[in-house]
Amino acid sequence: MPWGRSCRRATLATALLIAATGSAQAEPASLPLETSAIKALATQIVASGDTHGRPFLIVDKVAAQVVAFDADGTVRGGTPALLGAARGDVPPAGIGSRPLAQIGPADRITQAGRFEARIGRDLHEDVLWIDYDTGLSLHRVVTTSRIEHRLTRLATPTPDDNRVSFGCINVPRIFYETVVAPLFRPADGIVYILPEQHTPGETFPTLRLPSAPRS
């Protein structure tokens, strides 16, 4: 398996769960970390039946947040996340087969879109593969490089310093193991990654979402 496909990562870092909760409501409205963009998307996902009875995650790159939902829209947990260092919504051509040394700063993008996701293996441990062909996954954060300060980045109150990865989505280990893995191990699910340059309506054309850019 090419290094580029192995999560597009050079180093990872560990962190504690910032927020995880189970909600008794089907309407996704009770998690403090939720942004208005996440709430709007979750509402349309549930109303349209877009997941076909499967669990789903929503990633808001602008806010650097991940929220997990049961198929009926019940919130299972949420957390800050680390994302690709570069802004953008479309992956560079051939990114999944490139060695990490050939992925420059401008190409370290977490692409936007709707993805069929499932638990699988990378070179070292299980991850949630979001788009295998482009090497995009959501995985635990582990501490192997002090200079990137990934624990500190996750703990700060703003998303301004959460852009550091080669493109993959880094979440706290406990969030992955207690929220993501139990949701996706029985079967696959859907991951929705909100855009930061395109509009939600452009990215998810089958859902009733705003066609204006996010402010």
matplotlib code that plots the C-alpha trace (Angstrom):
import matplotlib.pyplot as plt

x = [0.0, 1.5, 2.5, 0.2, -2.8, -1.9, -3.9, -1.8, -0.1, 3.5, 2.8, -0.2, -1.0, -3.2, -6.0, -8.8, -12.4, -13.6, -17.3, -19.4, -23.0, -26.0, -29.2, -32.7, -33.9, -34.0, -33.7, -29.9, -30.0, -28.5, -24.7, -22.9, -20.2, -22.8, -22.6, -25.6, -24.1, -24.0, -27.5, -28.9, -27.2, -28.2, -31.9, -31.9, -30.1, -32.6, -35.6, -34.5, -33.4, -30.1, -28.2, -30.7, -30.8, -27.1, -25.2, -23.4, -20.7, -20.7, -17.4, -17.4, -14.0, -14.6, -15.3, -12.9, -15.6, -16.9, -20.4, -21.6, -25.2, -27.3, -29.3, -32.4, -30.4, -29.7, -26.4, -23.9, -21.0, -18.9, -15.3, -12.9, -10.7, -7.5, -7.7, -5.7, -3.3, -4.4, -7.8, -9.8, -12.7, -11.3, -8.4, -5.4, -5.1, -3.3, -3.0, -3.8, -0.8, 1.8, 4.5, 4.2, 7.4, 5.7, 2.6, 3.4, 1.7, -0.8, -2.0, -2.8, -6.5, -9.4, -11.9, -15.6, -18.5, -20.6, -18.7, -19.5, -17.2, -16.2, -13.7, -10.6, -6.8, -4.0, -0.3, -0.6, -4.2, -7.8, -9.2, -12.4, -11.8, -13.7, -12.2, -9.7, -8.7, -7.5, -6.2, -8.7, -9.5, -10.6, -8.4, -7.0, -4.4, -1.2, 1.9, 4.9, 6.0, 6.3, 6.9, 3.4, 1.8, -1.3, -2.6, -2.4, -4.1, -7.0, -7.4, -7.4, -10.8, -10.7, -10.3, -7.6, -4.7, -6.5, -5.1, -2.0, -2.6, -1.8, -5.6, -6.9, -9.2, -7.5, -9.8, -9.1, -8.4, -11.3, -13.8, -12.7, -12.9, -16.1, -18.1, -16.9, -15.9, -19.1, -21.2, -19.3, -18.1, -21.4, -21.8, -20.7, -22.1, -21.9, -19.5, -20.5, -17.7, -18.9, -17.2, -15.2, -14.9, -17.9, -21.5, -23.3, -25.9, -23.1, -21.5, -24.7, -27.0, -29.6, -30.3, -32.1, -29.2, -28.1, -26.7, -24.9, -21.3, -20.9, -20.2]
y = [0.0, 3.4, 5.7, 8.4, 6.1, 5.3, 8.2, 10.8, 11.2, 11.7, 12.2, 12.0, 13.0, 11.8, 13.8, 13.3, 13.3, 16.9, 16.1, 13.0, 12.6, 10.5, 12.3, 11.0, 13.3, 12.4, 16.1, 16.9, 19.9, 19.1, 19.0, 22.2, 21.6, 21.5, 24.4, 25.8, 24.2, 20.8, 21.1, 22.1, 19.3, 16.7, 17.8, 17.3, 14.0, 12.6, 14.1, 12.7, 9.3, 9.9, 7.3, 4.5, 3.5, 3.8, 5.9, 9.0, 11.6, 15.3, 17.1, 20.9, 22.0, 25.7, 24.9, 21.9, 19.7, 16.2, 15.1, 11.5, 10.5, 7.3, 6.7, 8.5, 11.6, 10.9, 12.6, 10.1, 12.4, 15.3, 16.5, 19.0, 17.6, 18.2, 18.5, 19.0, 21.9, 23.4, 24.9, 23.4, 21.0, 19.0, 16.5, 17.0, 14.5, 11.2, 12.2, 8.7, 7.1, 9.8, 9.3, 11.7, 13.5, 14.4, 16.0, 19.6, 22.1, 23.2, 19.7, 18.7, 19.0, 17.4, 17.1, 17.9, 15.6, 12.6, 9.3, 5.7, 4.9, 1.7, 0.5, -1.0, -1.2, 1.1, 0.1, 0.1, -0.1, 0.2, 3.5, 4.7, 4.8, 7.7, 7.6, 4.9, 5.9, 9.3, 8.0, 9.9, 8.5, 9.4, 8.0, 8.2, 10.8, 9.5, 11.4, 10.9, 14.4, 17.1, 19.9, 19.7, 20.2, 18.3, 17.8, 21.6, 22.3, 20.1, 21.7, 25.3, 27.1, 28.1, 26.2, 28.5, 26.1, 22.8, 22.6, 20.5, 17.0, 15.7, 15.6, 13.0, 13.8, 13.3, 12.8, 11.9, 8.3, 7.9, 9.5, 7.1, 4.0, 4.8, 6.7, 6.1, 2.4, 1.2, 3.0, 1.8, -1.7, -3.5, -2.0, 0.8, 4.3, 7.7, 10.6, 14.1, 16.7, 20.3, 22.5, 25.6, 27.1, 25.7, 26.0, 23.2, 23.2, 22.6, 19.8, 18.0, 18.6, 16.0, 17.8, 21.0, 23.2, 26.8, 27.8, 30.8, 30.7, 30.3, 33.5]
z = [0.0, -1.0, 1.9, 0.3, 0.8, 4.4, 5.8, 4.1, 7.4, 8.6, 12.3, 14.6, 18.2, 21.0, 22.7, 25.2, 24.1, 24.2, 23.9, 23.5, 24.2, 23.5, 22.8, 23.2, 20.5, 16.8, 16.0, 16.0, 18.3, 21.7, 21.3, 22.2, 19.5, 16.7, 14.2, 12.3, 9.1, 10.8, 12.1, 8.7, 7.0, 9.6, 9.4, 5.6, 5.8, 8.2, 6.3, 3.0, 4.2, 2.4, 4.5, 3.8, 7.5, 8.2, 10.8, 9.6, 10.5, 9.6, 9.4, 9.5, 8.2, 8.9, 12.6, 12.7, 14.3, 13.8, 15.0, 14.9, 14.4, 14.5, 11.4, 12.9, 13.6, 17.3, 18.3, 19.5, 20.1, 18.9, 19.0, 17.6, 14.9, 13.0, 9.3, 6.1, 6.3, 3.0, 2.3, -0.5, -1.4, -4.2, -3.8, -6.1, -8.9, -8.0, -4.3, -3.0, -4.7, -3.9, -1.3, 1.6, 0.5, -2.7, -1.1, -0.8, 1.6, -1.0, -1.7, 1.9, 1.4, 3.2, 0.4, 0.7, -0.2, 0.6, 1.1, 1.7, 4.7, 6.5, 9.1, 7.6, 8.1, 7.2, 7.7, 11.5, 12.9, 12.0, 10.6, 9.1, 5.4, 3.9, 0.4, -0.1, -3.6, -2.4, 0.9, 3.0, 6.4, 9.9, 12.6, 16.1, 16.9, 18.3, 19.6, 17.4, 16.6, 19.3, 16.9, 15.5, 19.0, 17.9, 21.5, 22.1, 18.7, 19.7, 23.1, 22.0, 22.0, 18.3, 15.0, 13.8, 14.5, 13.7, 10.1, 10.2, 8.6, 5.1, 4.6, 6.9, 9.8, 13.2, 16.3, 19.9, 20.5, 22.9, 20.5, 17.7, 20.0, 21.9, 19.2, 15.7, 15.9, 17.6, 15.0, 11.9, 12.9, 12.4, 8.9, 6.7, 7.0, 5.4, 6.1, 4.9, 4.8, 4.5, 2.0, 2.8, -0.7, -2.5, -1.2, 0.7, -2.2, -4.7, -2.6, -1.8, -4.8, -3.8, -0.4, 0.2, 1.4, 0.9, -2.4, -1.0, 0.3, 4.1, 5.9]

ax = plt.figure().add_subplot(projection="3d")
ax.plot(x, y, z, "-o")
ax.set_aspect("equal")
plt.show()
